Amino acid sequence: MKLTVWTYEGPPHVGAMRVATAMKGLHYVLHAPQGDTYADLLFTMIERRDHRPPVSYTTFQARDLGADTATLFKDAYRDAVARFNPEAIIVGASCTAELIQDDPAGLAETMGIDIPVIPLELPSYSRKENFGADETFYQIVKHLARPRERTKRVTCNILGPTALGFRARDDVEELTGLLSDMGIGVNVVAPLNATPADIARLPAAHFNVLLCPETGEAAARWLERNHDQPFTKTVPIGVGATRDFIKEVTALSGIPGKPDESRLRLPWWSRSVDSTYLTGKRVFIFGDGTHVAAHARIARDEMGFEVVGLGCYNREMARGIRALAKEYGVEALITDDYLEVEAAIERLSPEMILGTQMERHIGKRLGIPCAVISSPVHVQDFPARYSPQVGFEGANVIFDTLIHPLVMGLEEHLLTMFRDDFEFHDEAGPSHHGGKAKAKTADTPDERPQPSDDNVIWLSDAEKELKKIPFFVRGKARRNTETFALEKGLHEISLDTLYEAKAHYAR
């Protein structure tokens, strides 16, 4: 385990909380020290939920370690049952509590309370959040699912969406509508909004739709083995993937699909003038494996971008992402260190980033537009509006998500180019007040630092010329020029140095 400012995934008990928070009638008793309750904030503040997670903590403190911490767990367990009256309980330990080896599962089983108790064994120091969610959902399904007769109408289950999932709520709604248009009903959606009773009737469906492989694949495979329920392998993100998904569902259900593509705007995009000046853009893609794979296909095959790098942070998806990167002719980046991701982006100098909340920060620092396409995300990526990722409406949302940062980036470039003009200089005020714009005042005294052996100083004429270079290659031009100057033993970059560097790297 490594302490860091940002993390792509939390410990596995946070994954278990995502499942518990998504469900109804389920409670999670977590053996954890005071301080691990921070996880509540992920749901109430980032996802903007109107109620706190169904989790009870033992919250032992340092002074309790010399006493019987097992008693604290028993008290918390008994209080949770009395207060919340759940249909089922899951029990486990946080990463810190795991060290004292109190065995919450064994303690719960000895208390004789007559409701299903599902023990969680989550290796906190070797696995992470997505594994925790996947394993927790699998254990719940394994303990609660019971053999059932198939529904008379052809139905499926939608597996995988959890709390804190990327657009999970809207994806479920869009996917349910798509399946309904094909004449297929949805038996159960789980874990999102499911109860333990719903989990028990999962085997009544004819097949399963695996919407979120990171958090639902283990359960889907168990249902396939034990209840003869096949599951879909295609996640319908993007136009091509949605069409492939429809073919797959048709094969599983025997019902011919007739999807409604009337709302799809991609054909309009391919005929518009925008496609001529935004296609060919070099993009770097990073996030969870499912969304990276989906957006790589969208970027190359549907938007006409060039994928110059891709990778994922969840090692469970590493094999598939490495194979995909080989197909795209790039090297896969499998890491949970955002500093490695930043270094890769700096080296590749893409014109756009498709990533997570961390890549949004990296893009801001490097001056590269970024569209968020995967968890982890912040509050702005849980919009109040309907904003799915799957299906044909999801393709429209993704179209906007990918295009808007590039268009805004072009506007920023134009404003930078005309910064010395009367209307647009920094002291002019709002551009719509151009008639009252102030004349630009004299430059302030030069307060630039003095050059040293390991840095260079940009002179004003060179800095001014650098700003005329398009934003998406400006960072690379700056770095190349500085490298060239240092190699020549120069500590000041003039206009001539900039042009000489340009000629040098153009050879």
VOGU-994857 format. One record per residue: residue in three letters; y negated, x, z of N, C-alpha, C in turn. Coordinates in steps of 0.001 Angstrom, whole numbers, plus 500000, padded with zeros to 6 digits. Layout:
ALAYXZYXZYXZ/...
% end
This chain:
MET501186500842500000500000500000500000498758500882500000/LYS497742500455499248496536501268499123495312500385499338/LEU494390500844500163493162500104500387492197500377499232/THR491529499336498776490616499477497655489563498387497731/VAL488490498553496981487408497558497004487871496251496363/TRP488551496360495201489011495173494481490528495243494319/THR491183494119494332492621494076494073492929492964493085/TYR493865493236492180494293492213491229495199491184491898/GLU496007491640492830496908490733493544496837491034495036/GLY496941489975495840497052490151497271498498490379497660/PRO498785490445498965500167490586499423500968489322499133/PRO502302489402499208503125488250498804502917486995499640/HIS502480487122500905502283485898501686501125485061501135/VAL500189485702500403499132484926499743499731484109498598/GLY500711484674497903501416483903496884502124482702497473/ALA502735482882498646503376481749499321502346480686499688/MET501158481127500106500092480176500423499652479395499189/ARG499658480029498021499278479330496792500224478174496505/VAL501511478382496782502495477316496581502316476224497625/ALA502192476616498892502036475632499971500770474808499777/THR499682475460499387498414474758499211498463473812498023/ALA499258474156497015499381473289495843500152472023496150/MET501082472101497108501972470966497369501425470021498436/LYS502044468876498554501724467883499576502967467647500426/GLY502756467435501732503892467183502616504668468426502995/LEU504135469597502643504766470866502985503817471652503873/HIS504340472346504897503495473153505763504068474558505866/TYR503174475532505989503545476945506051503165477483507427/VAL504155477923508193503902478565509477503996480069509255/LEU502877480745509402502779482161509054502577482999510311/HIS503505483872510560503390484807511680502441485917511230/ALA501247485946511798500208486858511299499233487203512411/PRO498675488401512377497688488793513388496327488187513104/GLN495476488201514095494105487769513909493467488640512812/GLY492879488003511831492292488732510711492942488379509394/ASP494243488066509400494916487682508165494584486257507733/THR493822485547508541493419484190508169492332484197507089/TYR491918485391506643490922485467505555491388484696504328/ALA492698484525504149493220483912502936492715482480502753/ASP492336481803503850491764480459503724490570480453502778/LEU489778481511502822488559481559502012488857481529500529/LEU489998482068500114490343482086498694490384480676498122/PHE490849479735498929491023478373498435489786477513498659/THR489176477627499827488050476744500150486756477186499493/MET486612478483499214485369478974498618485516479272497134/ILE486568479998496749486707480368495335487167479182494505/GLU488206478487494962488689477335494193487907476063494516/ARG487070476116495536486230474971495918487067473737496260/ARG488137473950497013488946472815497468488229472120498623/ASP488463470824498752487775470062499788488585469972501087/HIS489663470738501204490408470800502458491044472185502572/ARG491284472608503789491825473945503998493328473952503714/PRO493896475113503471495327475205503162496196474696504311/PRO497370474148504003498281473653505053499061474806505670/VAL498350475653506376498947476858506951498571476947508431/SER499556477190509275499313477456510692499646478920510974/TYR498718479602511656498892481013511971499239481180513451/THR500010482217513736500243482542515142499048483331515704/THR498356484044514833497137484819515158497263485624516456/PHE498311486432516542498418487302517714497407488444517613/GLN497025488972518765496052490053518840496731491312519375/ALA495973492402519410496551493683519828497140493597521232/ARG496459492860522131496948492798523514498268492029523622/ASP498591491216522579499837490437522620501057491270522249/LEU500844492436521648501972493219521152502846493750522268/GLY502297493851523470503103494301524598503879493171525249/ALA503627491945524818504310490784525402505299490217524379/ASP505618488944524511506611488306523650505899487577522510/THR505717488237521374505049487581520233505923486492519631/ALA507226486534519870508113485476519368507736484124519969/THR507309484132521220506891482886521868505664482301521180/LEU504760483166520760503586482693520024503996481981518745/PHE504992482536518058505459481888516827506071480519517140/LYS506894480437518155507529479161518504506483478104518853/ASP505458478504519590504406477557519951503668477064518704/ALA503349477982517805502643477597516574503508476682515723/TYR504795476962515649505727476142514873505802474725515440/ARG505964474647516775506084473339517427504794472532517263/ASP503650473187517387502362472498517237502153472004515806/ALA502578472781514828502416472383513428503229471140513109/VAL504451471077513613505291469898513378504675468663514031/ALA504200468802515251503623467663515966502321467194515333/ARG501504468126514875500176467764514355500214467254512917/PHE501018467904512062500958467592510630502128466740510141/ASN503206466656510908504365465837510557504798466076509104/PRO505090467318508723505429467612507331506839467159506972/GLU507086466982505657508432466664505173509324467905505180/ALA508718469074505047509466470332505059508521471443505496/ILE509094472532505979508297473656506461508832474941505841/ILE507921475818505451508301477169505087507760478110506163/VAL508529479148506476508130480076507528508252481497507006/GLY507330482345507455507364483737507030506381484565507821/ALA506279485834507445505403486773508143504458487429507151/SER503261487760507624502325488523506803502760489990506802/CYS502055490799506008502435492208505895502347492925507240/THR501341492593508052501194493248509352502264492771510324/ALA502514491468510342503503490916511270504916491351510919/GLU505135491688509655506471492136509238506919493372510024/LEU505950494169510457506272495425511142506876495210512527/ILE506576494075513159507098493874514523508455493171514523/GLN508927492732513351510305492256513162510698491139514123/ASP509887490093514154510201488962515026511171487955514396/ASP511401488028513071512304487123512360511903485653512509/PRO510802485222511885510361483825511982511420482825511538/ALA512191483162510500513203482222510012514260481952511084/GLY514759483022511699515765482840512743515228482082513938/LEU513977482365514307513363481664515431513238480172515152/ALA512836479813513908512652478399513562513980477644513591/GLU515038478300513110516337477621513046516904477329514442/THR516501478110515453517039477902516809516311476798517573/MET515232476249516977514408475302517732514872473852517594/GLY515807473592516673516422472272516591515521471151516128/ILE514501471447515362513622470397514824514213469891513519/ASP514333468553513405515123467936512337514307467716511060/ILE513806468791510465513217468747509126513658470017508407/PRO513693469978507059514121471176506325513221472372506627/VAL513831473501506954513123474750507215513548475758506151/ILE512574476273505426512862477184504323512339478571504691/PRO513232479509504952512792480858505338512355481672504116/LEU511347482482504289510850483355503223511030484810503634/GLU511668485567502788511803487009502986511001487671501870/LEU509762488021502165508860488572501162508537490021501514/PRO509038490972500754508809492394501068507359492803500819/SER506582492802501863505137492959501740504701494323501219/TYR505519495334501414505084496685501064505651497166499732/SER506371496295499035506885496676497722506588495644496645/ARG506243494423497028505943493377496044504588492758496358/LYS504093491901495409502737491386495559502674489883495342/GLU501452489394495143501144487966495216501943487100494247/ASN501991487472492964502713486643492006504199486567492336/PHE504761487694492756506153487663493202506315486721494382/GLY505364486777495327505435485899496495505433484436496116/ALA504592484057495148504548482663494696505849482285493996/ASP506329483152493113507556482888492361508753482747493300/GLU508865483666494249509987483629495190509896482407496108/THR508705482068496560508539480911497445508927479617496734/PHE508435479432495511508776478221494756510272478162494479/TYR510865479298494147512317479351493918513090478926495155/GLN512706479437496334513417479085497570513261477602497891/ILE512068477052497634511857475624497886512759474785496981/VAL512808475140495693513647474404494745515123474555495124/LYS515519475769495466516916476027495813517346475220497037/HIS516459475072498015516812474358499252516717472844499118/LEU515840472346498233515552470908498227516082470153497011/ALA516238470805495866516673470093494653518106469593494817/ARG518331468338494409519650467714494544520098467141493202/PRO521408467139492935521898466583491660521440465138491471/ARG520977464821490271520523463469489929520995463122488522/GLU521119461830488260521353461395486886520085461603486076/ARG520260461896484802519117462090483928518349460772483768/THR517053460875483607516233459689483358516624459070482019/LYS516497457745481916516861457061480667515980457517479515/ARG514694457633479788513774458166478785513827459690478832/VAL513643460344477706513621461801477685512396462288478457/THR512643463082479497511546463602480321511737465099480551/CYS510684465730481002510738467145481366509978467349482664/ASN510194468473483290509372468920484408508420469997483917/ILE507235470063484501506292471153484220506294472063485440/LEU506727473299485249506948474210486373505941475361486379/GLY505488475723487562504714476949487723503294476828488198/PRO502525475766487865501112475747488260500960475681489780/THR500097476525490320499875476588491765498385476500492056/ALA498057476456493330496665476621493738496206478021493348/LEU494931478165493082494332479408492603494837479815491224/GLY495551478936490538495991479231489183494831479118488213/PHE494881479895487149493786479911486181493824478631485337/ARG492875477722485581492743476437484882494013475581484989/ALA494764475728486067496046475041486208495888473528486182/ARG494902473014486880494708471557486945494510470967485557/ASP493626471574484759493318471046483435494452471306482449/ASP495160472420482627496293472707481750497390471657481915/VAL497639471239483151498651470217483397498254468909482709/GLU496986468531482825496526467289482205496646467359480680/GLU496233468470480097496300468607478644497744468633478151/LEU498601469339478864499999469440478464500714468096478621/THR500389467367479664500979466037479849500612465124478689/GLY499350465175478245498926464377477107499616464787475820/LEU499793466087475613500469466583474410501917466103474373/LEU502612466196475509504002465732475585504094464220475395/SER503124463498475952503109462042475793502957461650474329/ASP502106462379473606501935462113472176503240462327471408/MET504109463182471941505395463439471307506475462456471765/GLY506118461561472674507087460596473165507937461109474310/ILE507473462123475021508224462725476125507456462515477426/GLY508126461989478432507492461770479719507612462985480620/VAL506768463045481641506823464127482625507436463569483901/ASN508555464131484303509266463693485506508557464183486760/VAL508350465510486859507691466110488018506866467304487543/VAL505684467448488109504906468681487985505026469396489324/ALA505427470665489291505628471382490562505339472869490361/PRO504781473508491414504478472937492733503177472142492819/LEU502305472173491820500997471539491934501124470040492174/ASN500642469578493326500610468172493731501985467565493963/ALA503031468377494020504378467852494267504653467768495766/THR505528466850496144506006466729497518507440467249497591/PRO507959467507498792509377467875498891510302466838498258/ALA509944465553498337510761464514497689510745464674496175/ASP509595465092495612509524465341494171510422466510493778/ILE510445467538494605511297468692494318512761468254494265/ALA513147467341495152514532466877495191514961466218493884/ARG514019465598493158514392464898491916514090465698490643/LEU513838466989490789513654467828489605514839467749488636/PRO516110467746489122517246467750488195517395466495487338/ALA516572465472487575516668464255486757516086464435485363/ALA515277465454485164514663465676483852515677466290482889/HIS515399466158481576516295466684480550516072468178480302/PHE514867468642480506514578470068480340513301470391481107/ASN512982471676481191511792472116481905510822472814480973/VAL509540472586481198508480473323480514507959474364481491/LEU508141475630481153507676476714482020506242477047481620/LEU505290476469482345503880476664482024503369478006482528/CYS503849478442483693503353479680484313504543480576484669/PRO504954481461483769506118482318484050505958483173485303/GLU504731483630485601504539484472486777504948483786488063/THR504815482467488123505042481756489385506151480712489309/GLY506812480563488153507826479523488046509122479927487379/GLU509224481185486932510401481550486134511683481596486957/ALA511629482105488170512847482170488992513411480773489235/ALA512550479799489518513005478418489728513563477837488431/ALA512904478113487302513376477596486017514768478133485696/ARG514996479417485954516306480008485672517377479439486604/TRP517017479185487867517987478596488794518360477177488361/LEU517384476398487935517670475036487470518509475050486196/GLU518295476051485349519107476163484139520562476457484486/ARG520778477377485431522140477749485817522856476643486584/ASN522150475998487487522811475085488422522719473612488039/HIS521766473253487180521613471844486808521535471640485293/ASP521913472651484562522016472554483101520712472070482465/GLN519600472620482929518286472279482374517705473490481641/PRO517700473476480306517045474568479584515539474523479806/PHE514880475641479559513423475654479730512760476336478540/THR511517475975478296510767476513477167510383477962477425/LYS510341478739476361509963480155476464508552480420475950/THR507944479444475256506606479617474682505573478929475551/VAL504526479656475934503397479064476662502357478662475609/PRO501997477381475527501161476897474413499672477216474565/ILE499336478504474572497941478938474629497581479496473258/GLY496673478811472557496324479202471195496947478251470188/VAL496401478219468992496868477276467975498299477591467548/GLY498562478854467201499900479223466755500938478992467829/ALA500637479375469076501585479190470176501822477716470456/THR500786476886470327500957475446470548501886474853469496/ARG501714475260468257502609474766467197504038475242467431/ASP504212476495467872505554476991468178506154476244469359/PHE505325475940470358505786475185471529506283473800471113/ILE505564473148470230505961471815469771507320471875469071/LYS507533472902468266508838473065467605509937473286468641/GLU509644474075469673510637474347470703510985473089471485/VAL509976472304471839510208471047472562510995470068471693/THR510680470042470396511421469174469475512905469537469467/ALA513199470839469458514593471286469452515290470937470764/LEU514591471050471898515200470759473190515397469267473422/SER514467468462472930514485467028473222515142466193472128/GLY515185466714470900515680465930469776514685464924469259/ILE513460464966469785512398464045469361511437464790468455/PRO511269464363467203510351465071466291508913464971466778/GLY508240466109466831506869466132467322505857465832466240/LYS504886465012466572503790464703465653502469464930466385/PRO502082466183466544500877466475467327499611466052466606/ASP498622465676467388497312465301466854496413466526466842/GLU496128467038465645495265468207465503493847467838465073/SER493509466548465177492203466111464671491044466720465457/ARG491290467090466734490208467673467546490077469177467368/LEU490989469776466623491015471228466484489858471703465615/ARG489090472660466126487912473145465405488126474492464725/LEU489300475103464905489512476426464339489372476458462815/PRO489871475455462068489661475495460601488187475558460238/TRP487345474852461007485903474925460742485398476343460969/TRP485885476975462057485462478338462363485788479280461208/SER487011479155460665487434480088459633486636479925458345/ARG485966478778458189485149478558456988483668478806457233/SER483297479075458501481885479195458828481392480617458599/VAL480063480773458519479470482087458325479715482974459537/ASP479894482373460734480147483163461935481360484070461761/SER482363483588461017483596484358460896483375485672460166/THR482303485777459404482069487010458647481405488091459486/TYR480600487717460491479942488759461268480533488942462659/LEU481527488147463031482185488353464319483636488796464173/THR484249488599463016485610489090462826485593490611462707/GLY486734491205463015486824492660462973486360493342464239/LYS485897492575465222485427493182466465486612493792467227/ARG486382494943467840487409495676468572487462495167470011/VAL488630494676470439488746494072471764489802494780472604/PHE489554494821473908490490495351474901490889494183475793/ILE492200494017476038492703492842476752493485493298477978/PHE493155492715479142493847493069480372493867491862481308/GLY494995491662481990495111490553482936496557490360483337/ASP496938489120483661498354488873483918499099488833482581/GLY500389489093482622501150489265481391501099488083480455/THR501194486857480990501228485668480151499946485497479360/HIS498803485609480015497533485395479325497196486549478385/VAL497602487763478741497365488898477842498138488712476542/ALA499408488346476644500220488141475443499641487026474577/ALA499228485931475214498674484801474463497375485181473772/HIS496494485881474477495187486203473909495253487343472896/ALA496257488187472997496432489198471956496735488512470621/ARG497597487523470661497912486775469432496699486021468918/ILE495968485385469823494768484653469407493745485603468796/ALA493522486736469474492511487685469015492818488199467615/ARG494055488595467389494399489193466098494604488149465001/ASP495392487104465305495834486196464254494917485002464028/GLU494131484633465066493329483421464932491828483688464916/MET491396484806465500489974485130465517489633486292464597/GLY490634487024464140490365488142463250489824489366463946/PHE490052489496465267489628490681465993490663491797465822/GLU490297493005466213491216494135466228491523494474467680/VAL492778494394468066493187494715469436493350496226469544/VAL492482496879470339492527498339470473493196498783471765/GLY493482497851472664494156498184473912494536496934474654/LEU495648496968475373496054495822476189496941496303477325/GLY497009495493478356497831495844479504497848494736480526/CYS498631494918481583498710493913482651498847494612483989/TYR498520493878485060498589494445486402499872494070487117/ASN500568493030486689501787492597487379503000493254486721/ARG503649494119487478504714494958486926505945494147486527/GLU506077492932487039507197492084486616507120491748485127/MET505928491821484540505745491498483126505606492746482259/ALA505818493917482847505535495170482152506390495360480909/ARG507668495019480975508545495267479827508077494498478594/GLY507747493226478780507287492422477650505964492906477092/ILE505059493336477972503747493816477511503887495149476790/ARG504784496000477253505004497262476535505546497004475130/ALA506472496068475006507012495735473684505921495153472788/LEU505067494319473372503979493721472598502989494792472142/ALA502652495717473027501721496784472665502271497624471519/LYS503559497876471544504182498639470447504038497889469132/GLU504206496579469182504034495750467979502607495820467454/TYR501629495923468361500223495958467957499739497374467663/GLY500614498349467848500244499719467547499316500354468556/VAL499379499917469821498541500491470873499431500870472051/GLU498868501600472992499608501997474180499331501023475317/ALA500393500493475915500235499531477008499721500219478264/LEU498827499554478973498327500039480261498881499132481353/ILE499824499644482138500420498874483232499946499511484541/THR499023498862485199498455499422486424497808498328487250/ASP497734498555488566496965497648489427495737498361489979/ASP495359499468489353494185500234489750493054499961488758/TYR492039499244489205490953498876488296490181500086487787/LEU490242501219488525489566502426488060490262502993486821/GLU491581502869486749492303503281485544491941502384484369/VAL491773501096484642491373500170483586489980500529483078/GLU489078500813483998487716501175483607487709502441482755/ALA488515503438483146488581504683482376489104504430480970/ALA490101503545480850490651503227479532489618502524478658/ILE488848501616479259487822500904478497486739501875478044/GLU486320502777478923485313503774478537485818504641477391/ARG487081505024477450487638505899476419487733505189475067/LEU488139503916475090488338503173473845487041502593473287/SER486045502408474139484739501860473737484888500605472865/PRO485528499556473377485658498322472589484326497597472490/GLU484269496642471591483063495833471442483121494578472301/MET484308494302472869484469493142473737485674493358474639/ILE485588492807475861486692492861476817487165491440477083/LEU488468491247477075489069489998477544489852490362478792/GLY489425489845479952490061490311481171489890489387482348/THR489870489980483531489785489259484793488377489411485370/GLN488234488966486613486954489145487303486581490616487417/MET487579491490487582487299492920487694486744493473486392/GLU487332493059485272486843493532483978485450492983483681/ARG485113491837484252483743491330484100482756492321484723/HIS483093492835485918482234493832486566482172495114485748/ILE483320495548485245483362496766484433482493496593483192/GLY482594495429482550481794495163481356480307495196481637/LYS479904494659482786478482494680483150477987496117483303/ARG478806496949483928478378498332484151478290499104482839/LEU479232498824481916479281499567480661478460498916479551/GLY477919497720479808477154497037478779478015496477477668/ILE479237496049478000480168495487477012480407494022477362/PRO480268493090476405480529491679476697481966491474477172/CYS482143490563478123483479490285478667483683488781478795/ALA484847488315478353485261486932478568486432486937479543/VAL486377486095480570487444486034481568488552485122481054/ILE489773485663480969490895484905480398492097484859481333/SER491953485399482556493110485493483436492669485620484884/SER493534485220485805493328485516487224493525487009487438/PRO492889487593488478492052486951489492490663486632488967/VAL490134485522489479488842485025489014487971484679490205/HIS486710484366489906485782483985490957485414482513490762/VAL484503482025491576484215480594491635483758480041490291/GLN483039480833489474482538480292488209483658480005487214/ASP484860480520487476485982480269486589486853479108487064/PHE486340478335488014486911477040488389485855475977488090/PRO485602475704486812484489474830486449484753473378486841/ALA483669472647487079483797471221487388484199470431486146/ARG483826470921484970484139470224483716485614470407483360/TYR486060469602482420487419469723481886487471470947480984/SER488340471904481315488319473177480597489720473785480526/PRO490646473146479790492017473662479733492126474910478875/GLN493256475580478973493586476711478102494712476381477136/VAL495552475417477471496715475114476653496394474016475644/GLY497243473918474609497105472854473625495950473073472670/PHE495697472063471847494653472191470838493253472111471446/GLU493080471298472490491781471288473158491553472615473878/GLY492633473189474423492523474505475027492102475558474015/ALA492567475427472768492159476360471715490662476264471454/ASN490111475051471534488657474889471378487911475583472514/VAL488416475423473750487778476059474905487832477577474767/ILE488963478102474342489109479551474173488180480060473079/PHE488041479288472015487112479655470940485713479893471512/ASP485236478941472315483914479098472938483896480290473889/THR484956480446474677485028481529475665484906482890475004/LEU485540483055473856485552484346473178484290484595472370/ILE483706483542471796482558483717470904481244483870471670/HIS481067483111472738479770483097473411479319484469473923/PRO480186485281474555479707486603474990479241487477473829/LEU479888487373472679479474488179471531478127487721470995/VAL477943486406470924476667485887470430475538486262471382/MET475771486109472695474753486490473658474490487993473603/GLY475547488771473332475364490203473201474473490553472024/LEU474608489806470933473734490028469781472287489726470136/GLU472071488673470935470710488343471349470125489464472212/GLU470944489988473130470477491091473965470099492297473107/HIS470897492546472076470614493678471191469277493484470470/LEU469012492261470024467750491991469323466563492156470272/LEU466694491660471497465613491808472465465341493286472760/THR466414494073472830466245495502473069465557496178471887/MET465960495801470682465368496404469482463865496180469419/PHE463419494981469832462008494618469707461249494762471029/ARG461804495566471954461197495691473280459776496279473228/ASP459473497051472198458138497650472101457132496738471397/ASP457577495586470906456666494673470229455774493954471229/PHE454660493411470738453663492759471585454264491622472403/GLU455125490827471777455628489625472457456787489908473391/PHE457580490936473107458848491086473805458919492256474780/HIS457856493024474960457953494142475897458101493611477326/ASP458519494480478226458926494061479572457823493380480368/GLU456574493679480091455473493122480869454862491882480212/ALA455445491425479112454826490342478349455033488976478985/GLY456047488816479825456349487503480368457269486744479417/PRO457523485456479695458426484665478864457991484652477402/SER458987484723476508458666484823475088457994483561474558/HIS458251482392475177457624481168474678456152481083475095/HIS455695482073475874454274482179476204453619483291475379/GLY454140483495474175453681484595473354452181484612473140/GLY451547483434473067450109483381472856449315483962474007/LYS449938484045475176449256484588476354449878485918476800/ALA450639486530475911451298487778476277450292488865476585/LYS450591489658477573449722490762477961450023491985477093/ALA448999492748476827449215493990476105449982494953476982/LYS450793495787476342451598496737477101450702497803477713/THR450904498065478981450088499074479677450637500463479391/ALA449883501472479806450327502848479591451597503118480395/ASP452407503987479870453664504325480537453369504947481901/THR454220504688482826454089505305484144454410506783484042/PRO453939507591484996454224509023484951455720509287484897/ASP456063510347484226457467510699484048458049511161485384/GLU459016510374485896459644510717487166461117511040486975/ARG461480511449485763462879511761485505463297512984486317/PRO464572513034486720465044514203487466465074515434486578/GLN464975516581487212465024517825486465466462518131486049/PRO466624518754484864467979519050484396468663520082485274/SER469993519979485358470801520956486080471894521440485142/ASP472807522238485659473837522815484805474819521774484283/ASP474971520648484985475990519677484578475411518333484147/ASN474116518248483857473580516999483336472498517290482309/VAL472173516249481544471146516385480519470123515280480725/ILE468926515531480231467830514583480362467455514080478972/TRP467335512754478866466921512156477601465393512119477533/LEU464831512699476484463395512593476265463069511204475742/SER461830510787475913461448509400475647461699508982474199/ASP461442509884473235461644509489471845463123509288471530/ALA463987510113472127465427509965471914465947508710472609/GLU465454508452473833465870507242474563465473505996473785/LYS464289506000473212463793504865472431464675504636471207/GLU465055505722470544465904505602469354467308505131469734/LEU467804505589470891469134505172471340469214503666471514/LYS468124503037471987468119501593472221468227500791470935/LYS467997501432469793468115500734468512469570500666468035/ILE470430501450468672471848501417468311472471500149468887/PRO473314499427468136473923498185468645474593498383469990/PHE474480497369470848474937497460472228476404497832472343/PHE477220497405471381478647497589471529479112499010471199/VAL478241499859470643478597501265470426477600502203471105/ARG476606501630471800475559502454472388476112503391473467/GLY477032502880474288477600503712475342478339504911474781/LYS479119504680473719479840505784473109478874506785472492/ALA477809506290471851476821507190471252476147508048472313/ARG475832507440473466475215508198474559476158509295475055/ARG477426508932475298478372509909475828478619511044474833/ASN478762510702473550478986511733472541477800512693472446/THR476598512133472503475401512971472400475282513899473595/GLU475556513388474787475488514224475989476546515328475947/THR477744515001475480478798516013475349478380517097474356/PHE477812516644473229477346517589472204476266518513472770/ALA475326517946473511474230518744474056474741519794475043/LEU475675519395475928476214520334476899476992521455476219/GLU477733521095475172478478522126474441477539523128473787/LYS476337522671473405475348523558472792474455524247473832/GLY474702523962475114473895524564476166472515523953476302/LEU472348522709475828471052522033475888471000521148477126/HIS469838521096477780469679520240478952468664519128478727/GLU468115519067477547467222517974477171467642517455475806/ILE467695516145475679468085515531474410466837514994473730/SER466521515586472620465383515136471814465885514285470664/LEU464975513782469859465347512983468695466205513815467744/ASP465851515088467587466626515958466704468048516149467223/THR468181516294468544469521516451469131470372515219468873/LEU469778514040468999470504512793468755471023512751467325/TYR470158513122466359470570513095464955471624514163464663/GLU471495515345465286472479516397465089473850515983465634/ALA473837515337466782475101514852467355475740513800466454/LYS474916512910465915475418511877465016476083512515463809/ALA475428513535463221475991514221462056477285514948462425/HIS477319515544463623478488516283464067479724515374464181/TYR479560514215464808480701513316465016481029512487463785/ALA480152512503462795480420511759461557481307512564460600/ARG481493513854460882482307514667459986483768514255460015/
% end
